[in-house]
Amino acid sequence: MVASTAACPPDPAVAHPGGADIIAAIKAASVREIVALPDIVTSEGLLWPISSDADFRLTRICKEDEGVSICAAMSYNGTRAVLMMQQTGLMDSLNAIRAIGMDYELPVVMMVGLQGKEPHLRPEQSAAYGVRIVRPVLDAMQISHSLIEAPEDVGHISLAIVAAYTRSRPHIFLIGRSPEAP
């Protein structure tokens, strides 16, 4: 089969969530600890601004599953943390999330960039297999999650973080569009 040489139509314009709004929502939920591996989806609009924000302490890690353990351990002394990574790291960390978050019922809140997702498509419509399977896997594991794609999606972030810590269960925010830099 010969690949088409016709130009693909450009992606339709879509609204992106505001990085400053996401950061404000994290702060409103009394989170001051960020544990992170850089990912291309969230770095410019979230991670870089957080790294220079005096209200946060940023802990850089080498592997995502160690971030799951660090965030869970912080919960023992009442410290709220958010773990930032991309979906490949989430998939690598599923056993740690299962054991620590689900079996031991510890709150681990994650913001996961959906690397390779087309901004105008829902995750389940993405051409990227690794993006398409994230939500069904989380559903099968009964892990609470929500999608952050548009400015109006930011409004529930604080409530979901508070609920994760109140119920002592994980919550994963799937970020499908790069947040706009503050």
C-alpha angles and dihedrals in degrees: 000000000000118000116240115253093201113118115253114239113255118261112266115254112267133181117251125210115256116252091212090053092051091048091049090051091051090051091047088059090056094250114152100156121079119185112191155169112196117253128184095237098056105022101090099039100035119008099047094047090046091051091061097039112106090208091070136060110211120207114193116208137189101219130033096224090059087055089056089055094045093051092046091049091051089057090066090072095039096261115145118215139175122214116212124199143122127269095263088062090045090055090048090052100049095108092051090047090048094050101036102031103032108024097036092032098227124155113249114169117195136186107203124190113217099225112206097016114139108239094226096051133074113245092253089056096050120121087222109093092204090058096044095056100048099085096042090050092050090047091051090051091046091235115158112242142160137193123243109195110125135039092258091057092069094071095080098048097094093046093049092050092049090047092051091054094041093051093035092231135121125264125190124202110204109208109204100172126045109256113242113253115252 
